[in-house]
Amino acid sequence: MSEPSDLHEEIKEILVDELMLDVEMDEIGDETPLMGPDSLGLDSVDALQLVVAIEKRFGLKISDPEAAKGILRSVKTIADAVREFKGA
């Protein structure tokens, strides 16, 4: 998990598998918005599932709703938060 692209791929895998998205992993850009206009179309239920999946996979707890808004913007922002949490 040392390479950023590996972490990004792992997060994309979570998005596709855990949220059962109707897209392929390679269709998700690192900076594609997860919610809002021109996004993958995640809703609040998806966001909650994603928070649980991130906690299970990486141990990163996202309990503050304001922090969650920033972290769950894109694959890149999630990866940045995981790296910061792991101290990498």
Backbone bond lengths (Angstrom), bond angles and torsions (degrees), N, CA, C in turn:
res aa  C-N    CA-C-N  psi(-1)  N-CA   C-N-CA  omega(-1)  CA-C   N-CA-C  phi
1 M - - - 1.444 - - 1.526 111.46 -
2 S 1.296 117.97 15.02 1.448 120.62 -176.37 1.526 112.45 -77.28
3 E 1.314 117.88 -30.95 1.452 121.27 179.22 1.526 109.86 -79.78
4 P 1.342 117.25 133.89 1.461 119.07 178.62 1.529 112.72 -55.81
5 S 1.314 117.24 -40.18 1.463 119.51 -177.89 1.526 110.97 -64.24
6 D 1.342 117.70 -33.45 1.465 120.49 177.31 1.531 110.73 -63.92
7 L 1.304 116.30 -43.89 1.462 121.24 178.82 1.529 109.54 -65.20
8 H 1.313 116.23 -42.81 1.465 120.70 178.54 1.530 109.96 -60.17
9 E 1.319 116.97 -42.56 1.469 120.91 179.29 1.527 110.71 -64.08
10 E 1.314 116.40 -39.82 1.465 120.81 179.41 1.536 110.76 -63.80
11 I 1.322 116.51 -39.95 1.465 121.14 178.47 1.532 110.10 -67.82
12 K 1.316 116.75 -41.05 1.473 120.19 177.51 1.530 110.50 -62.78
13 E 1.325 115.76 -37.71 1.468 120.29 177.16 1.528 110.40 -61.97
14 I 1.326 116.53 -42.51 1.466 120.81 177.05 1.525 109.70 -60.53
15 L 1.328 116.75 -45.80 1.469 120.51 -179.49 1.521 111.38 -57.96
16 V 1.318 116.66 -48.22 1.465 120.92 -176.29 1.525 111.28 -71.73
17 D 1.337 117.05 -46.19 1.468 120.46 -175.34 1.522 113.45 -76.62
18 E 1.321 117.09 -50.93 1.467 120.69 -175.21 1.529 112.55 -72.17
19 L 1.335 116.29 -36.50 1.464 119.33 -177.07 1.526 112.03 -97.58
20 M 1.321 115.14 -0.71 1.460 121.70 179.26 1.527 111.83 50.66
21 L 1.335 115.49 47.76 1.460 120.48 179.54 1.516 109.86 -70.20
22 D 1.298 115.26 149.22 1.456 121.50 -179.08 1.528 110.30 -92.61
23 V 1.331 116.71 44.54 1.464 122.93 176.84 1.522 108.21 -138.05
24 E 1.316 114.95 159.27 1.465 120.51 175.67 1.528 108.55 -87.02
25 M 1.330 115.90 155.37 1.468 120.35 179.77 1.529 111.75 -56.35
26 D 1.341 117.01 -40.56 1.464 119.36 -176.68 1.531 113.01 -73.00
27 E 1.319 117.58 -6.09 1.467 121.67 176.59 1.526 111.56 -88.68
28 I 1.318 116.78 -9.31 1.465 121.40 -178.32 1.521 108.75 -96.89
29 G 1.328 115.81 116.59 1.464 120.42 177.48 1.519 110.37 -78.83
30 D 1.323 116.24 154.38 1.464 120.62 -179.71 1.529 112.11 -60.73
31 E 1.332 116.68 -29.79 1.461 119.69 -177.59 1.528 112.49 -113.25
32 T 1.331 117.49 13.45 1.462 120.99 175.49 1.527 108.77 -64.97
33 P 1.340 117.18 127.79 1.466 118.96 178.00 1.534 110.33 -60.98
34 L 1.314 116.22 140.82 1.457 120.91 179.31 1.528 111.46 -85.48
35 M 1.342 116.61 -30.43 1.462 121.52 -179.10 1.526 109.24 -133.02
36 G 1.327 115.28 157.78 1.458 120.33 177.23 1.515 112.31 93.11
37 P 1.350 115.81 -167.80 1.470 120.36 -177.80 1.532 111.62 -64.64
38 D 1.321 115.87 145.18 1.473 122.46 178.69 1.526 112.02 54.35
39 S 1.315 116.47 41.12 1.468 121.56 -176.17 1.520 110.54 -119.06
40 L 1.329 114.79 -174.19 1.461 120.50 174.18 1.529 111.56 -74.20
41 G 1.315 117.21 -11.31 1.457 121.46 175.57 1.518 115.04 85.57
42 L 1.330 117.20 24.86 1.464 119.35 177.90 1.526 109.77 -68.36
43 D 1.333 115.44 146.49 1.457 120.49 176.28 1.528 108.90 -114.36
44 S 1.328 116.72 -172.37 1.467 120.09 -175.65 1.526 112.25 -65.77
45 V 1.333 117.54 -33.62 1.471 120.14 177.44 1.532 109.77 -66.90
46 D 1.348 116.32 -42.33 1.466 120.50 176.62 1.530 110.44 -60.92
47 A 1.328 116.08 -41.71 1.464 120.50 -179.77 1.521 110.52 -60.69
48 L 1.315 116.78 -42.65 1.463 120.67 178.69 1.534 110.80 -63.30
49 Q 1.326 116.71 -44.91 1.469 120.55 177.54 1.525 110.49 -60.91
50 L 1.324 116.75 -39.72 1.458 121.35 -179.66 1.525 110.94 -65.65
51 V 1.327 117.22 -41.89 1.465 121.29 177.56 1.527 110.27 -59.43
52 V 1.327 116.87 -44.54 1.469 121.24 179.33 1.535 110.11 -64.03
53 A 1.325 117.31 -43.02 1.468 121.15 -179.62 1.527 111.52 -64.97
54 I 1.325 117.05 -39.67 1.472 121.02 178.27 1.528 110.26 -65.16
55 E 1.314 116.02 -41.21 1.466 119.51 178.78 1.527 110.48 -63.68
56 K 1.331 116.47 -44.24 1.474 120.44 179.69 1.520 111.70 -62.96
57 R 1.319 116.55 -46.34 1.466 121.14 -173.57 1.519 112.99 -76.44
58 F 1.334 116.49 -42.61 1.466 119.89 -171.90 1.528 114.42 -113.97
59 G 1.326 118.10 -11.19 1.460 121.02 -178.60 1.519 113.75 82.11
60 L 1.328 117.34 3.52 1.465 122.10 -178.35 1.523 109.53 -84.44
61 K 1.338 115.62 116.35 1.469 120.65 178.20 1.525 108.24 -92.52
62 I 1.321 115.27 129.37 1.465 120.75 178.07 1.523 106.40 -118.27
63 S 1.326 116.16 90.23 1.468 119.72 -175.18 1.521 112.70 -100.25
64 D 1.319 117.80 -21.36 1.461 121.75 -179.01 1.533 109.99 -87.07
65 P 1.342 117.77 118.58 1.473 120.50 -178.50 1.528 113.89 -57.45
66 E 1.322 116.85 -36.29 1.474 119.42 179.35 1.529 110.54 -68.00
67 A 1.320 116.87 -41.38 1.467 120.33 177.21 1.520 109.84 -64.35
68 A 1.326 116.32 -38.74 1.466 120.87 -179.41 1.521 110.96 -60.40
69 K 1.323 117.50 -39.67 1.467 120.94 179.47 1.526 110.65 -58.06
70 G 1.310 116.82 -41.39 1.464 120.75 179.88 1.517 112.56 -73.78
71 I 1.320 115.90 -41.50 1.461 120.41 -176.92 1.521 111.63 -70.01
72 L 1.311 117.95 -40.15 1.465 122.02 -173.87 1.524 113.85 -88.81
73 R 1.321 117.00 24.98 1.469 119.60 178.75 1.517 113.05 -74.70
74 S 1.337 117.28 -39.28 1.465 120.97 -176.00 1.528 109.30 -159.27
75 V 1.311 115.15 172.43 1.472 120.60 175.86 1.526 108.98 -58.59
76 K 1.324 117.03 -41.83 1.468 121.30 -178.24 1.530 111.30 -62.92
77 T 1.326 117.48 -43.32 1.472 118.89 -178.25 1.527 111.39 -68.76
78 I 1.331 116.74 -33.96 1.465 119.70 175.43 1.524 109.60 -66.05
79 A 1.338 116.48 -45.59 1.469 120.93 179.94 1.527 110.78 -60.85
80 D 1.328 116.82 -41.83 1.471 120.75 178.18 1.529 110.71 -60.13
81 A 1.328 116.84 -42.79 1.467 120.82 -179.82 1.528 111.20 -67.01
82 V 1.324 117.00 -39.53 1.476 120.80 178.50 1.528 109.06 -64.31
83 R 1.335 116.76 -46.00 1.471 120.42 179.74 1.527 111.05 -60.75
84 E 1.319 116.68 -43.05 1.463 120.63 179.34 1.524 109.96 -63.45
85 F 1.325 117.49 -42.40 1.445 122.29 179.26 1.538 111.14 -63.15
86 K 1.308 116.38 -41.55 1.475 121.31 -178.48 1.530 111.72 -78.16
87 G 1.352 116.63 -9.20 1.455 119.72 179.24 1.515 113.35 76.27
88 A 1.316 116.63 23.07 1.480 120.47 -179.07 1.500 111.44 -83.19
